[in-house]
Structures are given as structure tokens and as C-alpha cells.
Amino acid sequence: MILQYQSLNAPTDHAKRATTLKNVKSKVTRLHSHQQQRILLDNGDSDGLIGDEVFLHHRITALKRKKARTVTQIQNEERIIQTTSTAILRTFTDHLRRKYDHIPSFAESTLETLDYALKKLPPIDANILEEPITLEELRAAVTTGKARKAPWCDGINHEFFKTTWKERKHDLLNIMNTMYSYWIITDTQKRGVILCIPKTPHTLTPNEYQPLTLRNTNYKLLARLIFNRLRPWLPHILTENQYCGRQWNTIFDAVAMVRDAVAHGTATRTPLCVVPISKRLLTIYHVHIYSQSYRNMASMNNSNTD
């Protein structure tokens, strides 16, 4: 009787019992819902034990995340609610095509416009930019990339290059030089995947989604290499009043200069600048302004019909 009394009054290890119950729950859930294994996300949650089974909490969190990211209905331009997958995809496709539609332009007029704003490098300096990429340049581009960026469809992100640098550096250098020197870039490397992220918890129209493009990692690495090569030459190409691409020039300086210029022009009643524009350049501006005005009028008409 004394032994039974001591065993009944013995302290209970609640932490161990809770861990055992969590393991049993996750095993039961896993056995009865194999189809939901595909929604588990490696999101870096630290509320589980290292080396332990996935808890029920992770599955519930994954279900909530999937539900929040799934578009169940969307409103098109005609203010009609679309609920089927085909109609939702068509609505987003039409919206993105109208938003990022091609603007008609002429190559000669574009080059003529660039002649007013850009300077040309001497032939000797231009030949330096055409030299093959070195291993030091590639290492600098790989090490300066941001961590934990979303991968492309192949699952390779910037972390892969950092982790396997010793084993893959020469192969990666050959790929970058092939893309840079010979401009051999496949269509797959140039293709991007657009993800529409909701801006607010309750979204109804495509305008309430923020489109993000996932690009190929090799393509982004090549862009970083080109930018690092052009950076030392930008002060020689761009003018002093250029605030995009020039170091030490910020957007705050640009805003201050515009305000001062507007105030000076208003007080003195004088034009701020006179730019010679050719007929071809005017054609580009007129086509662009007409297309934008037509879109604004169409959107106003749609809003007035409601």
C-alpha cells in the first residue's frame, strides 16, 4: 500500500508527456492524410524539435497559408465575378497584357534620343568591357547576392552557387562567359514566372495584386556581372544631373532640384529648358500619350457605368 501511494503521488513529467502526445498526433494525421503531404513548406519554423516528426501545428499553418494564397474569385474588367480556374487565369492574363503592353517605337528615334543624354566611351575603354569575365569578378557577384531569395522553376537559387562554389566555379565561369561574350542565352533562361501577391487581406480585382517575376538565376547573375563592370564607367557616360545609376546621387536630391526649378520658373516666368525634338521622336510621344489617354478614358467610362 505504501508503494502504491508513492507511485500515485509521484511527480509527472508534463513536458515529456506533451512531446509524446504531439508525436502521436502527427503520426495519426500523416497516416490518415497522405495527400496533404504536398502542402508542407520548408518555411524555417523553429517551434518544432530538431530531428522530430512534423507536428500538427505545421500542417495547420501550411493549410492556412495555402488557403490565403489560393485565388477563389476575381473580378474582371466588366465587373463580373469569375470563379473557375480558367476564367481567373484569363482575367489575370488580360490584365497583365493591358498593363505591360508593347509601346510602338522606332529604333532610329530611340538612338537619337540617347545621343542627347549619354556620352560615348573611347574605343580603348570600350574594348575593356568586352573582355571575358574573370574568376574574381564572378566570385564578387556570387558573394554579394542576397540570401534566401525565391528560386526559379528549376529550384536553383543564389544559395546554390554560394554553397557549391568550390566545386562549380569553373563550370559557372564557362557558362557566364558563353552568355556574356557570345550572347548564347536560351529561351528558358530568359523566361520569367509571374506571381501575383495580394496587397491586402481581401482582394477582388487584379489591381489589388502585386506581380512579382521569378527569373532564372544564371540570368540574374549575368545582369549583376554586367552592372559591376559598368559601374566604374557610369560617371563618364552619364551627366552630372543624372540621379539614376550614379553613386552618391539620391532621389532626395532629385526631388529638391525639381522643387527649386519649379519655384524658379514660376517666380521668373521663364521656361526651364528647351529640348530640340525631331519629328520621329514626336511620333513616339504622340502614340504613347494617345494610348495612355485612351486607356484612362476607358477606365473612367467603366467606372461611370456602375
Stockholm file with secondary structure:
# STOCKHOLM 1.0

chainA/1-306         MILQYQSLNAPTDHAKRATTLKNVKSKVTRLHSHQQQRILLDNGDSDGLIGDEVFLHHRITALKRKKARTVTQIQNEERIIQTTSTAILRTFTDHLRRKYDHIPSFAESTLETLDYALKKLPPIDANILEEPITLEELRAAVTTGKARKAPWCDGINHEFFKTTWKERKHDLLNIMNTMYSYWIITDTQKRGVILCIPKTPHTLTPNEYQPLTLRNTNYKLLARLIFNRLRPWLPHILTENQYCGRQWNTIFDAVAMVRDAVAHGTATRTPLCVVPISKRLLTIYHVHIYSQSYRNMASMNNSNTD
#=GR chainA/1-306 SS CHHHHHHHTSCCCHHHHHHHHHHHHHHHHHHHCGGGGGGCCCCCCCSSCTTSCCCHHHHHHHHHHHHHHCCCCEECTTSCEECSHHHHHHHHHHHHHHHTCCCCCCHHHHHHHHHHHCCCCCHHHHHHHTSCCCHHHHHHHHHTSCSSCCCCTTSCCHHHHHHTHHHHHHHHHHHHHHHHHSCCCCHHHHCCEEEEEESSSSCCSGGGEEEEEECCHHHHHHHHHHHHHHGGGHHHHSCTTCCSSCTTCCHHHHHHHHHHHHHHHHHHTCCSCCCCCCHHHHHHHHHHHHHHHHHHHHHHHHHHHC
#=GC SS_cons         CHHHHHHHTSCCCHHHHHHHHHHHHHHHHHHHCGGGGGGCCCCCCCSSCTTSCCCHHHHHHHHHHHHHHCCCCEECTTSCEECSHHHHHHHHHHHHHHHTCCCCCCHHHHHHHHHHHCCCCCHHHHHHHTSCCCHHHHHHHHHTSCSSCCCCTTSCCHHHHHHTHHHHHHHHHHHHHHHHHSCCCCHHHHCCEEEEEESSSSCCSGGGEEEEEECCHHHHHHHHHHHHHHGGGHHHHSCTTCCSSCTTCCHHHHHHHHHHHHHHHHHHTCCSCCCCCCHHHHHHHHHHHHHHHHHHHHHHHHHHHC
//
